[in-house]
């Protein structure tokens, strides 16, 4: 049955996210309190009318190749059919190509807009449905689960009756833990970073990595004193260092100083989890030097949400 669309514009905000958190490759995601905002309205005129401001505005398509629009189309298809036209206003805050979940935010934001623009959309598309559509588009569920649910997420894919199904467990993060993002000027595409990974790794590395993931889940919830060891990765970061030498050098420098630093997602942003105050943050900013812009962030306790006037 073709859906009934709401006439009024709908606005959503979606948090940035960091995936992997060191060893949790493709399975751990953390929502960060830096939000992109998207506002959309159904039009009678066919086609799309898109205006983009903020991060990456000069390179983001204003056609139906726009990722938010693509996600809206997927959402409308799931809900029974697309409207004739869509007006989209996009305000980007999340840096693009830096490993902070900008594509996941666009996908989740588009799906949330489609759901909110359809009468009864919340009943017809659950968050679990949204996770699976977003996972199909993104290719992995870690960032998108964080963007949907907020907080920290343990996400994975499994086969059910011949279909790949994404699952996610959301859990709260110890309120003592703060986040610092060291963002370089250079970008790195996820696809390029993935091509640098080997087909196999030593069994001993796999053992150490899986142990650290288990400890990290506990460290995030109530044992921040374990974060340094728990964020040590043996699976992917070292294989990508040639693509981001400055980021890898900063991460190594900070870890040697006892700081829980790791590459955020596919990079090249370096993320730090810490329990110190502003003084420690200022010291870390000085240590990073002028090749990085430091952003002090909190953990977003909520995922994608409607913005009301």
Secondary structure as GFF3:
##gff-version 3
##sequence-region A 1 309
A	DSSP	beta_strand	10	20	.	.	.	ID=ss1
A	DSSP	beta_strand	24	43	.	.	.	ID=ss2
A	DSSP	beta_strand	47	54	.	.	.	ID=ss3
A	DSSP	alpha_helix	67	79	.	.	.	ID=ss4
A	DSSP	beta_strand	85	92	.	.	.	ID=ss5
A	DSSP	alpha_helix	102	117	.	.	.	ID=ss6
A	DSSP	alpha_helix	121	124	.	.	.	ID=ss7
A	DSSP	alpha_helix	127	138	.	.	.	ID=ss8
A	DSSP	alpha_helix	142	149	.	.	.	ID=ss9
A	DSSP	beta_strand	152	160	.	.	.	ID=ss10
A	DSSP	beta_strand	163	171	.	.	.	ID=ss11
A	DSSP	beta_strand	178	184	.	.	.	ID=ss12
A	DSSP	alpha_helix	190	195	.	.	.	ID=ss13
A	DSSP	alpha_helix	203	222	.	.	.	ID=ss14
A	DSSP	three_ten_helix	224	226	.	.	.	ID=ss15
A	DSSP	alpha_helix	227	230	.	.	.	ID=ss16
A	DSSP	three_ten_helix	238	243	.	.	.	ID=ss17
A	DSSP	alpha_helix	245	256	.	.	.	ID=ss18
A	DSSP	beta_strand	260	263	.	.	.	ID=ss19
A	DSSP	beta_strand	270	274	.	.	.	ID=ss20
A	DSSP	alpha_helix	278	288	.	.	.	ID=ss21
A	DSSP	three_ten_helix	289	291	.	.	.	ID=ss22
A	DSSP	beta_strand	292	297	.	.	.	ID=ss23
A	DSSP	beta_strand	305	306	.	.	.	ID=ss24
###
